[in-house]
């Protein structure tokens, strides 16, 4: 288990960064795109964000349960 810890830590950090980016950063990017006049890209970003909120529950649960079990 000690040999796999660095590998799992890297993938866990990447998964956490992806979850945080898709959950919190995507709406900020959409607002920035709306302000700059890129309406199609803003609409696509909002659609991606809403799909993530609707169908990304298992991925979010997997990431956060991994951190919970890792801290035990």
Secondary structure in CASP SS format (residue, H / E / C, confidence):
PFRMAT SS
TARGET T0000
AUTHOR 0000-0000-0000
METHOD secondary structure of the structure
MODEL  1
X C 1.00
X C 1.00
X C 1.00
X C 1.00
X H 1.00
X H 1.00
X H 1.00
X H 1.00
X H 1.00
X H 1.00
X H 1.00
X H 1.00
X H 1.00
X H 1.00
X H 1.00
X H 1.00
X H 1.00
X H 1.00
X H 1.00
X H 1.00
X H 1.00
X H 1.00
X H 1.00
X H 1.00
X H 1.00
X H 1.00
X H 1.00
X H 1.00
X H 1.00
X H 1.00
X H 1.00
X H 1.00
X H 1.00
X H 1.00
X H 1.00
X H 1.00
X C 1.00
X C 1.00
X H 1.00
X H 1.00
X H 1.00
X H 1.00
X H 1.00
X H 1.00
X H 1.00
X H 1.00
X H 1.00
X H 1.00
X H 1.00
X H 1.00
X H 1.00
X H 1.00
X H 1.00
X H 1.00
X H 1.00
X C 1.00
X H 1.00
X H 1.00
X H 1.00
X H 1.00
X H 1.00
X H 1.00
X H 1.00
X H 1.00
X H 1.00
X H 1.00
X H 1.00
X H 1.00
X H 1.00
X H 1.00
X C 1.00
X C 1.00
END
